[in-house]
Amino acid sequence: MKKMDEMDRNIQLHAEEWGYKTVLLALCVWTIFNAYQAYANKTKIDMLPCLILCLSICVQVISQAAMKQKMVAGDEEYKEPNKLVYAIFFAVVIVAVVLSLGVFFLLKV
């Protein structure tokens, strides 16, 4: 396998970006469609697309914060609070709230 130059890496990065955005859009549409079906037909909502959507967004936010923190680790001028810990904390809180609301609505219906 040949080594990629900067242009090839840039092309691959843009292709991955479009793929990621397409998958997120599909998951959003799937989640909204499932919510509509559950509301209209009074059936149980399928939480799988919502959980995958939440997981993918949390992984993106956490990995972005980790990479940013790693890039500026030795820089003396750039001091910032540990955003990785904040991101993990808020991700856990958001997942807990979504799961608790989901359980509440599932048990209520």
DRENSE-903957 format. One record per residue: residue in one letter; chain; x, y, z of N, C-alpha, C, O in turn. Coordinates in pm, 1 decimal. Layout:
! residues N
a / A / X / Y / Z / X / Y / Z / X / Y / Z / X / Y / Z
...
***
This chain:
! residues 109
m / A / 83.9 / -117.1 / 0.0 / 0.0 / 0.0 / 0.0 / 88.7 / 123.7 / 0.0 / 180.6 / 135.9 / 81.0
k / A / 60.2 / 214.2 / -90.8 / 145.0 / 333.1 / -101.3 / 109.7 / 432.8 / 9.1 / -2.5 / 436.5 / 59.5
k / A / 207.8 / 511.6 / 43.7 / 189.0 / 612.2 / 147.6 / 113.8 / 731.3 / 87.6 / 143.2 / 775.2 / -23.6
m / A / 16.4 / 782.8 / 163.2 / -65.1 / 892.6 / 112.8 / 7.1 / 1025.5 / 133.7 / 70.9 / 1048.5 / 236.5
d / A / -4.7 / 1110.7 / 34.5 / 49.5 / 1245.0 / 50.8 / -60.1 / 1334.4 / 109.5 / -168.6 / 1287.5 / 143.7
e / A / -29.5 / 1463.0 / 120.3 / -122.0 / 1555.5 / 184.7 / -253.6 / 1567.4 / 109.0 / -359.7 / 1575.6 / 171.0
m / A / -248.4 / 1568.3 / -23.3 / -369.5 / 1580.5 / -102.6 / -458.4 / 1457.0 / -84.8 / -579.8 / 1469.8 / -69.4
d / A / -398.5 / 1338.0 / -86.8 / -476.5 / 1215.9 / -67.4 / -539.5 / 1211.0 / 71.1 / -654.4 / 1169.5 / 86.0
r / A / -465.0 / 1253.1 / 171.9 / -520.7 / 1255.9 / 308.1 / -635.5 / 1356.0 / 317.5 / -735.8 / 1330.0 / 383.9
n / A / -620.7 / 1469.8 / 251.2 / -726.1 / 1570.6 / 251.5 / -852.0 / 1517.9 / 183.3 / -962.7 / 1539.5 / 232.5
i / A / -836.0 / 1449.5 / 71.1 / -949.8 / 1391.0 / 0.3 / -1017.9 / 1286.7 / 87.7 / -1140.6 / 1283.8 / 97.4
q / A / -938.2 / 1201.0 / 151.6 / -994.6 / 1098.1 / 237.2 / -1067.2 / 1160.0 / 357.1 / -1173.4 / 1112.1 / 397.1
l / A / -1010.6 / 1265.4 / 413.8 / -1074.5 / 1332.6 / 526.9 / -1209.2 / 1392.0 / 487.4 / -1306.3 / 1381.2 / 562.4
h / A / -1215.7 / 1454.5 / 370.5 / -1342.6 / 1511.3 / 324.3 / -1444.5 / 1401.5 / 294.1 / -1563.3 / 1418.6 / 321.5
a / A / -1399.7 / 1289.5 / 238.1 / -1491.2 / 1178.5 / 210.4 / -1546.0 / 1120.6 / 340.7 / -1664.7 / 1089.3 / 349.8
e / A / -1460.0 / 1106.5 / 440.9 / -1506.0 / 1056.8 / 570.4 / -1602.2 / 1155.6 / 635.5 / -1698.1 / 1114.8 / 701.1
e / A / -1577.3 / 1284.8 / 617.8 / -1667.0 / 1386.9 / 672.3 / -1805.8 / 1375.3 / 610.7 / -1906.5 / 1379.9 / 681.4
w / A / -1810.8 / 1360.3 / 478.4 / -1940.6 / 1346.9 / 411.7 / -2010.6 / 1217.9 / 454.5 / -2132.2 / 1216.7 / 473.7
g / A / -1935.2 / 1110.7 / 469.4 / -1993.7 / 985.5 / 514.6 / -2049.5 / 996.8 / 655.1 / -2159.1 / 948.2 / 682.9
y / A / -1974.7 / 1060.7 / 743.9 / -2018.8 / 1078.5 / 882.5 / -2144.8 / 1163.9 / 888.5 / -2239.3 / 1130.6 / 960.0
k / A / -2146.3 / 1273.6 / 813.8 / -2264.3 / 1360.7 / 813.3 / -2386.5 / 1289.0 / 755.4 / -2498.3 / 1309.9 / 802.4
t / A / -2366.0 / 1205.6 / 654.9 / -2475.7 / 1130.3 / 595.8 / -2533.4 / 1030.8 / 695.4 / -2655.1 / 1016.3 / 706.5
v / A / -2445.3 / 962.4 / 767.9 / -2492.0 / 865.6 / 868.0 / -2565.7 / 936.6 / 981.0 / -2668.9 / 887.6 / 1026.9
l / A / -2515.1 / 1050.9 / 1026.6 / -2585.2 / 1126.3 / 1130.5 / -2722.3 / 1172.6 / 1083.2 / -2819.5 / 1165.2 / 1158.4
l / A / -2730.9 / 1219.6 / 960.9 / -2859.6 / 1262.6 / 906.0 / -2956.0 / 1144.6 / 896.6 / -3073.7 / 1158.1 / 930.0
a / A / -2906.9 / 1029.3 / 851.5 / -2992.0 / 910.6 / 842.4 / -3039.9 / 867.7 / 980.9 / -3155.9 / 829.7 / 996.8
l / A / -2952.8 / 873.2 / 1080.8 / -2993.2 / 837.8 / 1216.0 / -3096.3 / 936.2 / 1271.5 / -3189.5 / 895.7 / 1341.0
c / A / -3080.0 / 1064.8 / 1241.1 / -3178.4 / 1164.2 / 1284.3 / -3314.6 / 1137.9 / 1220.8 / -3417.1 / 1142.3 / 1288.7
v / A / -3315.3 / 1110.7 / 1091.6 / -3441.0 / 1083.1 / 1021.5 / -3503.7 / 955.7 / 1077.0 / -3624.9 / 950.6 / 1098.3
w / A / -3422.0 / 852.2 / 1100.9 / -3472.6 / 725.9 / 1155.0 / -3532.8 / 747.2 / 1294.3 / -3638.8 / 692.6 / 1325.0
t / A / -3465.6 / 826.1 / 1378.0 / -3515.8 / 853.4 / 1512.4 / -3647.3 / 929.9 / 1508.1 / -3741.3 / 896.5 / 1580.3
i / A / -3654.3 / 1031.8 / 1424.0 / -3777.6 / 1110.4 / 1412.7 / -3891.7 / 1024.8 / 1356.2 / -4005.5 / 1035.1 / 1401.9
f / A / -3861.3 / 940.9 / 1257.6 / -3962.9 / 853.3 / 1200.5 / -4014.8 / 754.0 / 1304.4 / -4135.1 / 729.9 / 1313.3
n / A / -3923.1 / 696.6 / 1382.9 / -3965.9 / 603.3 / 1488.1 / -4050.2 / 672.7 / 1593.9 / -4148.5 / 616.4 / 1642.2
a / A / -4012.3 / 793.9 / 1629.7 / -4091.0 / 868.9 / 1727.5 / -4230.2 / 899.5 / 1672.8 / -4329.1 / 890.2 / 1745.5
y / A / -4238.1 / 935.6 / 1546.1 / -4367.9 / 962.2 / 1483.7 / -4452.9 / 835.7 / 1479.8 / -4571.5 / 839.3 / 1512.5
q / A / -4392.5 / 723.6 / 1439.7 / -4466.2 / 597.2 / 1433.7 / -4516.2 / 556.5 / 1571.8 / -4628.6 / 508.5 / 1586.0
a / A / -4432.7 / 575.7 / 1673.0 / -4473.8 / 539.5 / 1808.7 / -4588.4 / 628.6 / 1856.0 / -4680.1 / 582.2 / 1923.7
y / A / -4582.5 / 754.8 / 1820.4 / -4688.5 / 847.8 / 1860.7 / -4816.7 / 822.0 / 1782.3 / -4925.0 / 819.4 / 1840.7
a / A / -4805.9 / 803.0 / 1651.2 / -4923.9 / 787.9 / 1566.7 / -4992.4 / 652.8 / 1586.9 / -5115.2 / 644.7 / 1588.2
n / A / -4912.8 / 546.9 / 1602.5 / -4970.0 / 413.1 / 1612.1 / -4977.1 / 360.3 / 1755.2 / -5020.9 / 247.7 / 1778.3
k / A / -4933.9 / 441.9 / 1850.5 / -4934.4 / 403.3 / 1992.8 / -4857.6 / 272.7 / 2015.6 / -4903.9 / 182.8 / 2085.7
t / A / -4738.5 / 265.0 / 1954.2 / -4652.7 / 148.5 / 1973.2 / -4529.5 / 189.9 / 2052.7 / -4508.9 / 307.7 / 2081.8
k / A / -4448.0 / 90.4 / 2087.1 / -4324.6 / 119.9 / 2159.0 / -4225.0 / 184.1 / 2062.9 / -4217.5 / 148.0 / 1945.5
i / A / -4149.7 / 278.7 / 2114.7 / -4048.3 / 345.3 / 2032.8 / -3921.0 / 260.7 / 2032.4 / -3883.5 / 201.5 / 2133.6
d / A / -3856.7 / 256.6 / 1918.4 / -3730.7 / 184.1 / 1904.2 / -3617.6 / 279.2 / 1942.4 / -3594.0 / 378.3 / 1873.3
m / A / -3548.4 / 250.2 / 2050.7 / -3444.5 / 339.4 / 2102.4 / -3308.7 / 318.7 / 2035.0 / -3217.0 / 397.7 / 2057.7
l / A / -3293.6 / 215.6 / 1953.4 / -3163.6 / 185.3 / 1893.1 / -3107.1 / 301.2 / 1810.8 / -2991.2 / 336.9 / 1831.8
p / A / -3182.1 / 362.1 / 1718.0 / -3122.9 / 472.5 / 1641.6 / -3087.3 / 592.2 / 1729.2 / -2987.1 / 659.4 / 1704.6
c / A / -3167.2 / 618.6 / 1829.4 / -3139.3 / 730.4 / 1919.9 / -3012.0 / 704.2 / 2000.0 / -2930.0 / 794.2 / 2017.6
l / A / -2995.6 / 582.6 / 2048.0 / -2875.2 / 548.5 / 2123.4 / -2750.2 / 553.2 / 2036.5 / -2645.5 / 600.6 / 2080.6
i / A / -2760.6 / 504.2 / 1913.0 / -2646.2 / 510.3 / 1821.3 / -2611.8 / 655.0 / 1789.6 / -2494.3 / 691.4 / 1783.5
l / A / -2713.8 / 737.4 / 1769.4 / -2691.4 / 879.7 / 1741.9 / -2622.7 / 947.4 / 1859.4 / -2526.5 / 1021.7 / 1840.1
c / A / -2670.8 / 922.9 / 1980.8 / -2609.5 / 982.8 / 2099.7 / -2466.6 / 934.4 / 2117.8 / -2377.8 / 1013.1 / 2150.5
l / A / -2444.1 / 806.3 / 2096.8 / -2309.7 / 750.4 / 2110.9 / -2212.9 / 811.4 / 2010.7 / -2100.6 / 846.7 / 2046.6
s / A / -2255.2 / 824.3 / 1885.7 / -2164.4 / 877.8 / 1784.4 / -2130.6 / 1024.4 / 1810.8 / -2016.5 / 1065.9 / 1790.4
i / A / -2226.6 / 1101.8 / 1855.0 / -2199.9 / 1242.9 / 1884.5 / -2110.7 / 1255.2 / 2007.5 / -2020.6 / 1339.0 / 2010.5
c / A / -2134.9 / 1172.2 / 2109.0 / -2050.3 / 1175.2 / 2228.7 / -1906.9 / 1135.8 / 2196.1 / -1812.6 / 1198.3 / 2244.7
v / A / -1890.1 / 1033.0 / 2114.5 / -1754.6 / 991.5 / 2076.2 / -1685.1 / 1102.0 / 1998.4 / -1566.0 / 1125.6 / 2018.6
q / A / -1756.7 / 1169.7 / 1910.5 / -1696.2 / 1277.9 / 1834.3 / -1651.9 / 1391.5 / 1925.7 / -1540.4 / 1441.9 / 1912.1
v / A / -1736.9 / 1431.9 / 2017.4 / -1704.2 / 1543.6 / 2107.1 / -1586.9 / 1507.5 / 2198.0 / -1496.1 / 1588.1 / 2217.9
i / A / -1589.2 / 1386.5 / 2252.9 / -1483.0 / 1344.8 / 2344.2 / -1350.2 / 1329.3 / 2270.7 / -1246.4 / 1372.3 / 2321.1
s / A / -1352.4 / 1268.7 / 2153.0 / -1227.0 / 1252.3 / 2078.9 / -1172.3 / 1386.4 / 2031.3 / -1050.7 / 1405.7 / 2028.1
q / A / -1259.6 / 1478.6 / 1994.6 / -1214.1 / 1611.4 / 1953.5 / -1148.4 / 1684.3 / 2070.4 / -1044.7 / 1748.4 / 2053.7
a / A / -1208.4 / 1674.6 / 2188.0 / -1149.5 / 1739.0 / 2306.0 / -1016.9 / 1673.5 / 2343.5 / -923.1 / 1742.4 / 2383.5
a / A / -1008.6 / 1541.8 / 2331.1 / -884.1 / 1471.6 / 2363.9 / -772.8 / 1509.4 / 2267.1 / -659.2 / 1531.8 / 2309.0
m / A / -804.0 / 1516.7 / 2138.7 / -702.9 / 1554.0 / 2039.8 / -656.1 / 1698.1 / 2059.6 / -537.1 / 1727.3 / 2048.0
k / A / -748.9 / 1787.0 / 2089.2 / -713.5 / 1927.1 / 2112.2 / -624.4 / 1940.8 / 2235.2 / -526.2 / 2015.0 / 2234.3
q / A / -659.9 / 1868.6 / 2340.4 / -580.8 / 1874.6 / 2462.6 / -441.3 / 1815.2 / 2439.9 / -342.8 / 1864.7 / 2494.7
k / A / -433.5 / 1711.2 / 2360.5 / -304.5 / 1648.2 / 2331.7 / -215.3 / 1739.6 / 2247.8 / -93.4 / 1740.5 / 2264.7
m / A / -276.1 / 1816.2 / 2157.5 / -198.4 / 1905.0 / 2071.2 / -135.6 / 2020.0 / 2149.0 / -25.4 / 2063.7 / 2115.9
v / A / -203.5 / 2069.5 / 2251.4 / -153.7 / 2185.2 / 2325.8 / -96.1 / 2145.4 / 2461.1 / -84.1 / 2229.6 / 2550.2
a / A / -60.9 / 2020.0 / 2477.6 / -16.4 / 1970.4 / 2608.2 / 111.6 / 2039.1 / 2655.0 / 121.9 / 2072.7 / 2773.0
g / A / 208.5 / 2061.0 / 2567.9 / 334.9 / 2118.6 / 2610.2 / 345.7 / 2268.1 / 2589.3 / 449.5 / 2327.1 / 2619.6
d / A / 242.2 / 2330.2 / 2538.8 / 246.3 / 2472.6 / 2507.7 / 231.6 / 2553.9 / 2636.8 / 137.3 / 2534.4 / 2713.5
e / A / 325.4 / 2643.9 / 2658.8 / 323.7 / 2725.7 / 2779.6 / 220.4 / 2837.9 / 2771.7 / 161.0 / 2874.4 / 2873.2
e / A / 198.4 / 2892.6 / 2652.5 / 107.3 / 3005.3 / 2636.2 / -38.8 / 2964.0 / 2645.8 / -122.7 / 3041.1 / 2692.3
y / A / -68.5 / 2844.6 / 2602.6 / -208.1 / 2801.9 / 2592.1 / -246.0 / 2720.8 / 2714.9 / -216.0 / 2601.7 / 2723.1
k / A / -310.9 / 2784.4 / 2808.6 / -359.3 / 2716.5 / 2928.6 / -511.8 / 2715.7 / 2925.4 / -575.4 / 2818.8 / 2903.6
e / A / -567.4 / 2601.0 / 2946.9 / -711.2 / 2584.8 / 2937.7 / -754.0 / 2479.7 / 3039.6 / -678.1 / 2386.8 / 3067.3
p / A / -873.0 / 2492.7 / 3095.3 / -919.6 / 2388.5 / 3186.4 / -935.2 / 2255.5 / 3112.2 / -946.9 / 2252.3 / 2989.7
n / A / -935.3 / 2149.2 / 3186.5 / -942.1 / 2016.4 / 3127.4 / -1081.5 / 1992.4 / 3069.2 / -1172.7 / 1948.4 / 3139.3
k / A / -1096.2 / 2022.0 / 2940.2 / -1225.8 / 2009.5 / 2875.9 / -1264.0 / 1864.7 / 2851.0 / -1381.9 / 1833.9 / 2833.9
l / A / -1165.8 / 1775.5 / 2848.7 / -1196.2 / 1635.2 / 2827.2 / -1278.9 / 1580.1 / 2942.9 / -1375.0 / 1506.3 / 2921.3
v / A / -1241.9 / 1615.6 / 3063.9 / -1318.0 / 1569.5 / 3180.2 / -1458.5 / 1628.0 / 3177.8 / -1555.2 / 1558.2 / 3208.1
y / A / -1470.7 / 1756.1 / 3142.0 / -1601.7 / 1818.4 / 3131.0 / -1686.4 / 1750.3 / 3023.5 / -1805.5 / 1726.5 / 3043.6
a / A / -1624.8 / 1719.2 / 2909.7 / -1698.3 / 1655.3 / 2800.6 / -1747.3 / 1517.2 / 2841.1 / -1861.3 / 1481.3 / 2811.8
i / A / -1663.2 / 1439.5 / 2907.9 / -1705.4 / 1306.9 / 2953.4 / -1817.6 / 1319.0 / 3055.9 / -1914.9 / 1243.6 / 3051.4
f / A / -1804.0 / 1413.4 / 3147.8 / -1907.4 / 1433.8 / 3249.5 / -2040.2 / 1470.8 / 3184.7 / -2143.3 / 1412.0 / 3217.4
f / A / -2039.1 / 1567.6 / 3093.2 / -2163.2 / 1609.4 / 3029.8 / -2219.8 / 1499.9 / 2940.1 / -2341.7 / 1487.7 / 2927.9
a / A / -2134.2 / 1420.3 / 2877.2 / -2182.9 / 1308.9 / 2796.2 / -2255.9 / 1207.6 / 2883.7 / -2362.0 / 1157.9 / 2846.1
v / A / -2199.3 / 1176.9 / 2999.9 / -2265.1 / 1083.4 / 3092.1 / -2397.1 / 1141.0 / 3141.1 / -2496.3 / 1068.9 / 3151.3
v / A / -2399.1 / 1269.6 / 3171.3 / -2523.1 / 1333.1 / 3217.3 / -2629.4 / 1330.4 / 3107.5 / -2745.4 / 1299.1 / 3134.2
i / A / -2590.8 / 1362.6 / 2985.7 / -2686.7 / 1364.1 / 2874.9 / -2741.2 / 1224.3 / 2849.3 / -2861.6 / 1207.3 / 2830.1
v / A / -2654.0 / 1124.3 / 2848.9 / -2699.7 / 986.8 / 2827.4 / -2792.6 / 943.9 / 2940.5 / -2893.2 / 877.5 / 2915.5
a / A / -2761.0 / 980.3 / 3062.8 / -2847.7 / 944.2 / 3175.5 / -2984.5 / 1010.6 / 3163.7 / -3086.5 / 947.5 / 3191.5
v / A / -2987.4 / 1136.1 / 3123.2 / -3115.2 / 1206.5 / 3107.7 / -3196.8 / 1144.7 / 2994.3 / -3317.2 / 1123.7 / 3008.7
v / A / -3131.9 / 1115.8 / 2882.2 / -3203.7 / 1056.3 / 2768.7 / -3257.9 / 919.0 / 2806.2 / -3372.4 / 886.5 / 2774.8
l / A / -3176.6 / 838.9 / 2872.8 / -3223.3 / 705.7 / 2912.6 / -3337.0 / 713.7 / 3014.7 / -3434.2 / 638.7 / 3005.8
s / A / -3324.7 / 803.7 / 3110.4 / -3430.9 / 813.4 / 3210.6 / -3561.2 / 864.4 / 3148.8 / -3669.0 / 816.6 / 3184.1
l / A / -3552.4 / 960.4 / 3057.7 / -3673.2 / 1006.2 / 2989.0 / -3732.5 / 894.9 / 2902.7 / -3854.4 / 878.9 / 2896.1
g / A / -3646.0 / 818.8 / 2837.2 / -3694.2 / 707.3 / 2756.6 / -3764.6 / 602.9 / 2840.2 / -3871.1 / 554.6 / 2801.8
v / A / -3707.3 / 567.1 / 2953.9 / -3771.1 / 469.4 / 3043.1 / -3902.3 / 525.4 / 3097.0 / -4001.6 / 453.3 / 3105.6
f / A / -3903.3 / 652.9 / 3133.0 / -4025.5 / 715.2 / 3182.7 / -4137.3 / 707.9 / 3079.2 / -4249.8 / 670.0 / 3111.9
f / A / -4107.0 / 743.7 / 2954.8 / -4209.6 / 742.4 / 2851.9 / -4248.9 / 601.1 / 2812.5 / -4364.4 / 577.2 / 2777.3
l / A / -4155.3 / 507.0 / 2817.5 / -4189.6 / 368.9 / 2784.8 / -4281.2 / 309.1 / 2890.5 / -4374.7 / 236.1 / 2857.9
l / A / -4255.0 / 339.6 / 3015.9 / -4338.9 / 286.1 / 3122.3 / -4473.8 / 355.3 / 3129.2 / -4572.1 / 296.2 / 3174.0
k / A / -4478.8 / 479.2 / 3085.3 / -4603.5 / 555.0 / 3086.8 / -4697.7 / 507.6 / 2976.8 / -4819.3 / 505.4 / 2995.9
v / A / -4642.8 / 470.1 / 2862.9 / -4726.1 / 428.7 / 2747.5 / -4773.3 / 291.9 / 2763.4 / -4844.1 / 240.6 / 2676.8
***
